[in-house]
Amino acid sequence: MNEQGKLPMQRRSVLGGLAAGTVLAAAAEAMPASAAGGAGQRKRYASVGVGSRNRMYQQAIWGPHKAHAELVAVVDTNPGRLALVGRSAAEAGAAAPRSYLASEFDQMIREQKPDVIIVTTPDALHDEYLVRALEAGCDVVTEKPMTTTAAKAQRILDAVQRSGRHIRVTHNYRYAPYRSQVKELLMANEIGDVLSVDFQWLLNTTHGADYFRRWHSQKEISGGLMIHKASHHFDLVNWWLSDMPVEVQAVGKREFYTPAMARRFGLDGPHERCHTCPEKAKCTFFFDLEGDPALKAMYLDQERYDGYHRDQCVWRPTIDIEDTMHVTVRYGGGTTLNYSLNAFNAWEGYTIAFNGTKGRLEHVVIEQAGISGLNGSSMGDAIQTRIIPMRGDPRDITPAVGTGGHGGGDTLMLAEIFDPNVTADPLLRLADERAGSAAILIGVAANQCFETNRPVRIADLVTGLDAPEMPPMPTHTQDVPMPPRPRPRSA
Ligand SMILES: NC(=O)c1ccc[n+]([C@@H]2O[C@H](COP(=O)([O-])OP(=O)(O)OC[C@H]3O[C@@H](n4cnc5c(N)ncnc54)[C@H](O)[C@@H]3O)[C@@H](O)[C@H]2O)c1
């Protein structure tokens, strides 16, 4: 580990194979084996970055989608985590994928001839693998955020154009049934044209604090919460509105996860990390990496290879991401968005309201994670969707729910990724590199505003960004019937 406690980026090894000649030679040799093998052959997948998120893809390939998918290779900088994949494969009764170090990525493509590369590395490294995979003739499934800067987004957009290959950005929040239902209500013209949106996202001090312990706490790696976390939310709004962002204004600050706050809480710290913290008994933000067998195996036991600490002190001064952010976005169709993200809240979830020409759609989700009171009391899970006509009685909508990760969204999204027989999606939830760019560029612009205090136009960040295909919405030019007269107020 370096002195700031950062995850070593290993950029030299990542960049090592990037010479254009190497890449084009790899493309020529890397005709996917399944393409050569004809119908009925399973698609060949390789995963890069086999930390916690990649497990979902492993389980999907070895479980419900094994008839159509095969995990042929895994790539990581950490040999310990690579070894864990072999063990998980054995437990799942699947053949172990071949392991490669990050420096052997091009060799992996030549030898294993994957059809699709799944990228689940830390965020700022996605672009390296996306571009190399596309140029080697592979399609890509990448975790969100697609990338962390405008320059990297441009590289990816250009590589898609050059290669003719495809990127799917796994914006899984779209697939949660209750969020898809909101999209359907908007498409059904329940509230008319949406003129403005008020959206507040709250992270609590369990999940929210965790961003300040991990690589996410360094803007260079995660882009900060405006990219890492809010790209989920900006993508939702882009898709809910079927629109593209045009201009962004924002302010952001970090005022809670600071050394000063540690001292206000009566600590002597900050210290380096929880595992060795002299104040672990006193600090209620202590994170017990050793006490959780899965986390211990994934991170603590593998530190000897890369020095990465997953339990860094949330009060340390080297954190450089914000914990309080306010953003205003103007969309191409005229809608305005007022968004905030707070990372130290008493509960976790969100409230969103769409203000339309015929009424208002309110949607509130209280998530379970970490909201139980100390006495066992709990706000409980809650999903509420309500249509409030401009003049008339409000109507509660029974929320659509699913099972599995992220409100059931992950299961539906994985089926769309791996099952070739899945039915066409009328909500067009598949996000490509254009949607992936639109989602991160709002955060890129917000990060820029935090520094300059000036509005940022999305068109000034990248060139050649077209809108992706999105479901049709009521438009601002459509005639709206005048609402009925209000009822007279009772005396
Ligand atoms: N869609 C969602 O809801 C969701 C949820 C969690 C994470 N994610 C995304 O998944 C990605 C991974 O997150 P995670 O929580 O699994 O992180 P993690 O830290 O658990 O795993 C990252 C892995 O990448 C490896 N790595 C680091 N540098 C590398 C390099 N140069 N080349 C190859 N591998 C390298 C690390 O050793 C580690 O195994 C991130 O982009 C994150 O934003 C998405």
The ligand as an SDF file (V2000), in Angstrom:
LIG
                    3D

 44 48  0  0  0  0  0  0  0  0999 V2000
  -24.2950   -2.0690  -10.1150 N   0  0  0  0  0  0  0  0  0  0  0  0
  -24.1260   -2.1450   -8.8200 C   0  0  0  0  0  0  0  0  0  0  0  0
  -25.0780   -2.0950   -8.0880 O   0  0  0  0  0  0  0  0  0  0  0  0
  -22.7210   -2.3160   -8.2730 C   0  0  0  0  0  0  0  0  0  0  0  0
  -22.5340   -2.7800   -6.9560 C   0  0  0  0  0  0  0  0  0  0  0  0
  -21.2310   -2.9150   -6.5060 C   0  0  0  0  0  0  0  0  0  0  0  0
  -20.1620   -2.5850   -7.3320 C   0  0  0  0  0  0  0  0  0  0  0  0
  -20.3790   -2.1380   -8.5900 N   0  0  0  0  0  0  0  0  0  0  0  0
  -19.2550   -1.7900   -9.4880 C   0  0  0  0  0  0  0  0  0  0  0  0
  -18.4720   -2.9530   -9.6850 O   0  0  0  0  0  0  0  0  0  0  0  0
  -17.1030   -2.6090   -9.8210 C   0  0  0  0  0  0  0  0  0  0  0  0
  -16.2810   -3.4010   -8.8220 C   0  0  0  0  0  0  0  0  0  0  0  0
  -16.6590   -3.0580   -7.4990 O   0  0  0  0  0  0  0  0  0  0  0  0
  -16.3750   -4.0590   -6.2750 P   0  0  0  0  0  0  0  0  0  0  0  0
  -17.2420   -3.5930   -5.1650 O   0  0  0  0  0  0  0  0  0  0  0  0
  -16.4730   -5.4580   -6.7230 O   0  0  0  0  0  0  0  0  0  0  0  0
  -14.8460   -3.6830   -5.9320 O   0  0  0  0  0  0  0  0  0  0  0  0
  -13.7520   -4.6430   -5.2780 P   0  0  0  0  0  0  0  0  0  0  0  0
  -12.7110   -3.7610   -4.7080 O   0  0  0  0  0  0  0  0  0  0  0  0
  -14.4170   -5.6420   -4.3920 O   0  0  0  0  0  0  0  0  0  0  0  0
  -13.1680   -5.4480   -6.5300 O   0  0  0  0  0  0  0  0  0  0  0  0
  -12.3530   -4.8740   -7.5230 C   0  0  0  0  0  0  0  0  0  0  0  0
  -11.4190   -5.9440   -8.0600 C   0  0  0  0  0  0  0  0  0  0  0  0
  -10.6230   -5.3770   -9.1210 O   0  0  0  0  0  0  0  0  0  0  0  0
   -9.2650   -5.7910   -8.9320 C   0  0  0  0  0  0  0  0  0  0  0  0
   -8.3320   -4.8530   -9.5990 N   0  0  0  0  0  0  0  0  0  0  0  0
   -7.7540   -3.7210   -9.1040 C   0  0  0  0  0  0  0  0  0  0  0  0
   -6.9450   -3.1590  -10.0210 N   0  0  0  0  0  0  0  0  0  0  0  0
   -7.0240   -3.9400  -11.1300 C   0  0  0  0  0  0  0  0  0  0  0  0
   -6.4260   -3.8870  -12.4070 C   0  0  0  0  0  0  0  0  0  0  0  0
   -5.5890   -2.9140  -12.7600 N   0  0  0  0  0  0  0  0  0  0  0  0
   -6.7260   -4.8700  -13.2910 N   0  0  0  0  0  0  0  0  0  0  0  0
   -7.5630   -5.8830  -12.9700 C   0  0  0  0  0  0  0  0  0  0  0  0
   -8.1670   -5.9900  -11.7590 N   0  0  0  0  0  0  0  0  0  0  0  0
   -7.8990   -5.0290  -10.8590 C   0  0  0  0  0  0  0  0  0  0  0  0
   -9.0920   -5.8470   -7.4260 C   0  0  0  0  0  0  0  0  0  0  0  0
   -7.9850   -6.6460   -7.0460 O   0  0  0  0  0  0  0  0  0  0  0  0
  -10.4280   -6.4650   -7.0050 C   0  0  0  0  0  0  0  0  0  0  0  0
  -10.3740   -7.8690   -7.0400 O   0  0  0  0  0  0  0  0  0  0  0  0
  -17.0200   -1.1020   -9.6400 C   0  0  0  0  0  0  0  0  0  0  0  0
  -17.0050   -0.4780  -10.8920 O   0  0  0  0  0  0  0  0  0  0  0  0
  -18.2970   -0.7630   -8.9150 C   0  0  0  0  0  0  0  0  0  0  0  0
  -18.7460    0.5470   -9.1960 O   0  0  0  0  0  0  0  0  0  0  0  0
  -21.6450   -2.0090   -9.0730 C   0  0  0  0  0  0  0  0  0  0  0  0
  1  2  1  0
  2  3  2  0
  2  4  1  0
  4  5  1  0
  4 44  2  0
  5  6  2  0
  6  7  1  0
  7  8  2  0
  8  9  1  0
  8 44  1  0
  9 10  1  0
  9 42  1  0
 10 11  1  0
 11 12  1  0
 11 40  1  0
 12 13  1  0
 13 14  1  0
 14 15  2  0
 14 16  1  0
 14 17  1  0
 17 18  1  0
 18 19  2  0
 18 20  1  0
 18 21  1  0
 21 22  1  0
 22 23  1  0
 23 24  1  0
 23 38  1  0
 24 25  1  0
 25 26  1  0
 25 36  1  0
 26 27  1  0
 26 35  1  0
 27 28  2  0
 28 29  1  0
 29 30  1  0
 29 35  2  0
 30 31  1  0
 30 32  2  0
 32 33  1  0
 33 34  2  0
 34 35  1  0
 36 37  1  0
 36 38  1  0
 38 39  1  0
 40 41  1  0
 40 42  1  0
 42 43  1  0
M  CHG  2   8   1  16  -1
M  END
$$$$
